Amino acid sequence: MTSQKLEDISVLDQATGVVMAAQAVDEARAREIIAAAARQAGQDELSVALEVIRPFLGDPHAS
Amino acid sequence: MERSKALDRDGQVIGTVPQLDLHDVAEAMRSLSIEVAPDESGSPLQRLVSVAAERVPGTRWASVSHLRAGRFTTPASTDEAATRADALQYEFGSGPCVDAALDDSVYVTGDAAADDRWPTWGQRVASEVGVRSVFAQRLHLLDGSELIASLNIYSDQGSAFDEQAVGMGLVLATHAASILSGTIAKDRATNLERALDSNREIGVAMGILMHQHRLTRDQAFDLLRVASQDTNRKLADVAEDVADTGVLTIRRRAGTT
């Protein structure tokens, strides 16, 4: 497994955690929400996950 | 005993090897495959030394030495005598088994006490343990393994290992090394799988903390790390708790502010 693939998995997992905390759902439901959002937007799950964690990538108090 | 020619890659004769009874060899390899193959019921190394003791003519005791990070250990032996014979070599930093591992070679002694390659060890192991002859060889394990291993075979009789015994030992060791390499590779894959699973729990926990406390990814990871140190628990365990409960508990140690 490449380091890029590991990083992608990590982004998906962090986004899952953000959705769990934001919507008070369990991990399985959070992953479903990300997958559903990706389907609806016609994007892949990684792109959606990146959008979810984008506010946390830079200035911690920016958003 | 009949001997057959050993050839190099160019077909040149480089020596002779004893002709083993193929039935015996096949039986030994079959036995080894069944008994040394990894399962839930015991150490493959322990099974290897048992098979070696049963199958190599003249053997009284057998053990395996490991060399890892500059330190020798004996992870498996048929008897305390083999463990002590190994330990004496580790103490001296030399002996047929230690040197077989280090030199990537095969050593067979006649009367160990009179062998001038290891005079002190030979006399002590004979008087203290009762070892009279030794047959040691390195096990060729998976490339990239940080482990070096040798199969150590001992007898309480002088010059116990004839050509047939050595031939059988070499065949067993080659086959065993292949099986053990498979075990090492499987263990490595299992450990990587576990590490990846732990890593995924950590990612989820980071996400929860990022949202709850408006932290960056690095800050969330640092928070988990501090909690791990603070509670003296593994980072993966702390992360699992956060993923399960949504809460991170940090307990300050006494004496800290």
Interface residues (C-beta under 8 A of the other chain):
Chain A: M1 L6 I9 S10 V11 L12 D13 Q14 A15 T16 G17 V18 V19 M20 A21 A22 E27 I53 F56 L57 G58 D59 P60 H61 S63
Chain B: L196 N199 R200 I202 G203 V204 A205 M206 G207 I208 L209 M210 H211 Q212 R214 L215 T216 R217 Q219 A220 A243 G246
